[in-house]
Amino acid sequence: MERSRIKNEEQYEALRDKGYSKEKSARIANTPNAGKKGGKAKPYEDWTKDELYEQAKNVGIEGRSKMKKDELIQSLRTN
């Protein structure tokens, strides 16, 4: 039997129910902070480019190494 690669199955299913694609749902549910309540993080504009790059890496954004800070922010917000 194949093991699931989803770290937070409950969040994955909730995202799928909202209409997210399988890929995007899996990517979100597999982030290190999956399922934790937000609201305490500082705005992306206050993050360093290195912090934004690491977050983009965590969620699987392609082409991140060539992006400027504002492009990383945009990609993180729309991904």
C-alpha positions as CSV (number, residue, x, y, z in Angstrom):
1,M,0.0,0.0,0.0
2,E,1.3,3.4,-0.9
3,R,1.9,5.9,1.9
4,S,0.5,9.4,1.7
5,R,2.9,12.2,1.2
6,I,0.6,14.8,2.6
7,K,1.6,16.0,6.1
8,N,-1.7,17.5,7.0
9,E,-4.5,15.5,5.5
10,E,-7.3,17.5,7.1
11,Q,-6.0,20.7,5.7
12,Y,-5.4,19.1,2.3
13,E,-9.0,17.9,2.2
14,A,-10.4,21.3,3.3
15,L,-8.4,23.0,0.5
16,R,-9.7,20.5,-2.1
17,D,-13.2,21.1,-0.9
18,K,-12.7,24.8,-1.5
19,G,-11.7,24.1,-5.1
20,Y,-7.9,24.2,-4.9
21,S,-6.0,22.0,-7.2
22,K,-4.4,18.8,-5.9
23,E,-0.9,20.2,-6.4
24,K,-1.6,23.5,-4.6
25,S,-3.5,21.8,-1.8
26,A,-0.6,19.4,-1.3
27,R,2.0,22.2,-1.4
28,I,0.1,24.2,1.3
29,A,-0.6,21.1,3.5
30,N,3.1,20.1,3.3
31,T,4.6,23.4,4.5
32,P,6.3,23.3,7.9
33,N,3.5,25.5,9.5
34,A,0.6,23.6,7.9
35,G,-2.5,23.8,9.9
36,K,-1.2,26.5,12.3
37,K,-3.2,29.6,12.7
38,G,-1.7,32.7,11.2
39,G,-2.0,36.4,11.7
40,K,1.2,36.8,13.7
41,A,3.6,37.0,10.8
42,K,4.9,40.3,9.7
43,P,3.9,41.5,6.2
44,Y,6.0,40.2,3.3
45,E,7.3,43.7,2.7
46,D,9.1,43.5,6.0
47,W,10.8,40.2,5.2
48,T,14.3,40.0,3.9
49,K,14.8,38.7,0.4
50,D,16.5,35.6,1.9
51,E,13.4,35.0,4.1
52,L,11.1,35.4,1.1
53,Y,13.3,33.0,-1.0
54,E,13.1,30.4,1.7
55,Q,9.4,30.6,1.9
56,A,9.1,30.4,-1.8
57,K,11.3,27.3,-1.7
58,N,9.1,25.8,1.0
59,V,6.0,26.1,-1.1
60,G,7.7,25.1,-4.4
61,I,7.7,28.3,-6.4
62,E,9.7,27.7,-9.6
63,G,12.1,30.4,-10.9
64,R,12.5,31.9,-7.4
65,S,16.3,32.2,-7.8
66,K,15.9,34.8,-10.5
67,M,13.2,36.8,-8.8
68,K,13.5,40.2,-7.2
69,K,12.1,40.9,-3.8
70,D,8.8,42.3,-5.2
71,E,8.5,39.4,-7.6
72,L,8.9,36.9,-4.7
73,I,6.2,38.7,-2.7
74,Q,3.8,38.6,-5.7
75,S,4.5,34.9,-6.3
76,L,3.9,34.0,-2.7
77,R,0.7,35.9,-2.6
78,T,-0.7,34.4,-5.8
79,N,0.6,30.9,-5.4
